[in-house]
Amino acid sequence: MELEKKKREGKLKQESGENKEINASVLLQRRIRGILARKFVERLRTEEMEFLGMARKKKTPEEERNDPIKKME
């Protein structure tokens, strides 16, 4: 924010092409880290809900084969 203010006031020189690339890559890294962190937290939350019994556990392949409802259909 402070950099933007200095740019508007004319106190800061124009960014070089290399700095623009660096800033763009930093922005992308920040976004990707945020996305990965949210996915990680969602997975932890799901595991905790299953552990507490507040959500159903996923069935194993063996349980799916022996599913009485599928056999009935």
N, C-alpha and C positions, 0 to 999 in steps of 0.2 A: 504494500500500500504506500509506503513511504517513497519507494522508487517512482511510483506513478505520479505522486505529488511533485517530486523534484523534476520529473520529465516535463510536466505541464508548466512549471514555473521557469523552465529553461535552464536550470542549474545543472542538469545532467546531460551529458553528450549522448548522441545516438548510439545504440548498441551495435556492436560489430556482428558480422554474420556468424562467427564462431560462438559468440556469447548467446546469440539467439538459438543456435542448435543445442547448446548446453542447457539453456533454460527450458527448451522444449523437451529434451530428454529427461530432465529432472521432473517436469510436470507429468510426463508419461509414467515414470517410475513411481511417483507418488500415487497416481491414480491406480496403477496395477497393484501396488502394495495394499491400497485400501480395498480393492475388489477381493484380493486373496484373503485379507484379514476378515472381511465379512463372510466369505465362504467358510473359513475355518471356524469362526464363531457359530455359524449356523449348524455346522456339523457337530460341534461340541454340544450345542443346545439340544439337537435331536437325540444324541447319545444319552444325554442326561435325562431327557424326558422318557426315553425307553427304560433307563435304569430305574427311574422312580415309578414306573408303571403308568405314566400319564399318556403314553403313546404306545401303539402296538409295535412289536419287534418285527423286522422283516423275516419272512419265512426262508428257511434254508432250502436248497434244491431237493433234498430228500423229503422234507415236509410238504413241498409243493407236489411231489409225485404221489404221496400218500394222502393227499387232501380228500376227505370224504365227500365234500361238496362237488368237486370235479368228477369224482368217480360216479356219483349219483347222476350227474348230467349226461 
